[in-house]
Amino acid sequence: MAYTPRTNNPITFGISLNGQKSYTGLEVEHFWECADNIEPRQLMNDYRDFLQAWLHGKIKKSTLVDIDVLKLFAGDLDNRADIDYREGHWDDDPDIVAGGKYFAKKQAELYAHIKKEGA
């Protein structure tokens, strides 16, 4: 599955995100499942296309992505980091806490990249 930006001014994905870890892949699948309330509908479809492409290994650091899609993704990473890491559930499964910490790092990188690109 390929992802094609729909806007005239996409930016690169800008980060590396390890899709081999089970936490990362499962959570990105959950992002897809929870995207059904995104409006407008075209943005929801674009976001889901991006997530599917990522799950199939088609999104690299240099892949051009719509900024609105990147912002949604950064928000989902941030939300998951809150739930699994920042809220301090240290007695939970250590793999989940580590995954949340990884997402916290990656969302910070993605937000910095978006800001650097002026978006």
Legacy VTK file of the C-alpha trace (Angstrom):
# vtk DataFile Version 3.0
C-alpha trace
ASCII
DATASET POLYDATA
POINTS 119 float
0.000 0.000 0.000
1.397 3.380 -1.016
0.698 6.727 0.584
0.332 9.796 -1.624
0.083 13.280 -0.099
-2.982 15.226 -1.266
-1.785 18.759 -0.503
0.562 20.865 -2.585
2.957 21.463 0.300
3.834 18.195 2.066
6.916 17.814 4.264
9.087 14.802 4.903
8.060 12.375 7.642
11.305 13.465 9.265
11.811 10.761 11.906
12.660 7.106 12.088
10.052 5.006 13.864
10.818 1.380 14.548
7.937 -0.721 13.301
9.481 -4.008 14.334
8.575 -3.719 17.994
5.225 -5.277 18.763
4.169 -2.294 20.912
4.717 0.175 18.079
2.865 -1.862 15.472
-0.065 -2.659 17.760
-0.468 0.949 18.800
-0.351 2.224 15.220
-3.090 -0.306 14.413
-5.096 1.203 17.297
-4.532 4.685 15.857
-6.156 3.413 12.637
-9.097 1.887 14.525
-9.718 5.078 16.494
-9.547 7.414 13.494
-13.215 7.080 12.561
-14.175 10.372 14.252
-11.702 12.566 12.334
-13.300 15.346 10.322
-13.310 16.139 7.510
-13.747 12.634 6.190
-11.013 13.090 3.575
-8.503 13.794 6.343
-9.619 10.613 8.105
-9.083 8.650 4.892
-5.684 10.270 4.294
-4.608 9.511 7.858
-5.707 5.907 7.588
-3.895 5.555 4.258
-0.741 6.916 5.902
-1.058 4.513 8.855
-1.591 1.536 6.554
1.425 2.529 4.481
3.496 2.813 7.676
2.309 -0.608 8.851
3.429 -2.037 5.493
6.892 -0.463 5.758
6.258 2.172 3.099
6.883 5.271 5.250
10.505 6.306 5.613
12.147 9.402 7.072
12.235 10.970 3.591
8.609 10.153 2.645
6.530 13.237 1.866
3.470 13.493 4.124
0.664 16.027 4.428
1.242 18.288 7.421
-2.262 17.680 8.798
-1.606 13.943 8.717
1.713 14.429 10.513
0.060 16.555 13.180
-2.569 13.869 13.775
0.136 11.230 14.051
2.188 13.347 16.459
-0.940 13.869 18.555
-1.635 10.139 18.687
1.968 9.430 19.702
1.700 12.100 22.396
-1.595 10.727 23.718
-0.241 7.184 23.905
2.911 8.444 25.657
0.696 10.139 28.248
-1.314 7.001 28.898
1.506 4.456 28.922
4.422 6.494 30.279
3.870 10.010 31.603
0.905 9.161 33.842
3.242 7.031 35.920
1.814 3.534 35.625
5.171 2.121 36.662
3.633 -1.085 38.014
2.242 -1.876 34.556
3.925 -4.146 32.056
7.501 -2.862 31.598
7.229 -3.289 27.807
4.214 -0.969 27.728
5.958 1.655 29.854
9.054 1.396 27.615
6.843 1.740 24.533
5.201 4.838 25.980
8.613 6.320 26.730
9.700 5.570 23.144
6.568 7.301 21.812
7.273 10.327 24.051
10.713 10.638 22.473
9.377 10.191 18.932
6.515 12.652 19.302
8.980 15.273 20.590
11.167 14.648 17.531
8.157 14.887 15.229
6.848 18.107 16.806
10.359 19.639 16.523
10.529 18.569 12.866
7.108 20.084 12.115
8.095 23.335 13.842
11.419 23.459 11.988
9.573 23.099 8.688
7.410 26.059 9.651
4.189 24.161 9.611
LINES 1 120
119 0 1 2 3 4 5 6 7 8 9 10 11 12 13 14 15 16 17 18 19 20 21 22 23 24 25 26 27 28 29 30 31 32 33 34 35 36 37 38 39 40 41 42 43 44 45 46 47 48 49 50 51 52 53 54 55 56 57 58 59 60 61 62 63 64 65 66 67 68 69 70 71 72 73 74 75 76 77 78 79 80 81 82 83 84 85 86 87 88 89 90 91 92 93 94 95 96 97 98 99 100 101 102 103 104 105 106 107 108 109 110 111 112 113 114 115 116 117 118
